[in-house]
Each structure stands twice: as structure tokens, then as C-alpha cells.
Amino acid sequence: MNTADSRDVSEVLDRVETWPPSLRITLARRILETVERSYMVEEPLRGVPVEKVVGLLKTASPPPSDEECARIVEEERMRRYT
């Protein structure tokens, strides 16, 4: 901030110090709103959109039964611990 900007800010502060608190708060909110509008950036999308995920793991075969799942888990345990 250069000297001219500092002087402008000081002048504004000197002027608004005499205002009632509610009016100063209103001014502060309006200033913040102008900053928010000028700096609003759309958040980048994270990950993969849901539309692309749907069906990603879908197969033509039916899902395994509970018995098949139990057998697969048991086979993996045996393989891991032998």
C-alpha cells in the first residue's frame, strides 16, 4: 500500500469512527461483500463425476452368493497365511 492509499484509508477511518456501531457494521459487511464477489472462484471438481462412476464396476455376471463370498474369503486367507 503506498502513501496515498494509506492516507485515503486513514481519512475513511477517521470519518466512520464517529458513526454509530450499527452503521459501521453495515459498511463493513458491504465492503466484505464486494471483496467476496471479486474473489469468488468456482471450486474445482474433485474426483470423478457420479455420472462416470455409475456402472464402473458393473459386470454382465450376477453378484456372488453369500456362500461364494465366504469361499473366496477363506481361499484368500489360506493363500495369505500359508
C-alpha positions in Angstrom: 0.0 0.0 0.0 1.5 3.3 -1.0 1.4 6.6 1.0 -1.7 7.9 -0.9 -3.6 4.7 -0.2 -2.7 4.8 3.4 -3.8 8.4 3.6 -7.2 7.5 2.0 -7.7 4.6 4.4 -6.9 6.9 7.4 -9.3 9.5 6.2 -12.1 7.0 5.8 -11.4 5.5 9.2 -11.4 9.0 10.8 -14.7 9.7 9.2 -16.5 6.4 10.1 -15.3 6.4 13.7 -18.0 8.9 14.5 -20.7 6.7 13.0 -22.9 4.6 15.3 -21.8 0.9 15.6 -24.7 -0.4 13.6 -23.8 1.8 10.6 -20.1 0.8 10.8 -21.0 -2.9 10.8 -23.3 -2.4 7.8 -20.4 -0.7 6.0 -18.0 -3.4 6.9 -20.4 -6.1 5.6 -20.9 -4.3 2.4 -17.2 -3.9 1.9 -16.7 -7.7 2.5 -19.5 -8.5 0.0 -17.6 -6.6 -2.7 -14.5 -8.5 -1.9 -16.3 -11.8 -1.9 -17.8 -11.1 -5.3 -14.5 -10.1 -6.8 -12.6 -13.1 -5.5 -15.3 -15.8 -5.9 -13.7 -18.7 -7.8 -15.6 -21.8 -8.7 -14.2 -24.7 -6.7 -12.6 -27.3 -9.0 -14.4 -30.6 -9.1 -12.8 -33.3 -7.0 -12.6 -36.9 -8.3 -14.7 -38.4 -10.9 -18.3 -37.2 -11.6 -21.0 -39.6 -10.4 -22.3 -40.0 -13.9 -19.0 -41.6 -14.9 -18.8 -43.7 -11.8 -22.2 -45.4 -12.2 -21.7 -48.7 -13.8 -17.9 -48.6 -13.5 -17.8 -51.9 -11.7 -20.9 -53.3 -13.3 -20.4 -56.7 -14.9 -22.6 -59.0 -17.0 -22.5 -61.8 -14.5 -24.6 -61.8 -11.3 -23.0 -60.9 -8.0 -21.6 -63.9 -5.9 -23.8 -65.5 -3.4 -23.0 -65.5 0.3 -21.6 -68.9 0.1 -19.3 -67.9 -2.8 -18.2 -64.9 -0.9 -17.4 -67.0 2.2 -15.4 -69.4 0.0 -13.5 -66.6 -1.7 -12.6 -65.0 1.6 -11.4 -68.4 3.0 -9.3 -69.0 -0.1 -7.7 -65.6 0.3 -6.9 -66.2 4.0 -5.4 -69.6 3.2 -3.3 -68.1 0.4 -2.1 -65.2 2.6 -1.2 -67.2 5.7 0.4 -70.2 4.0 
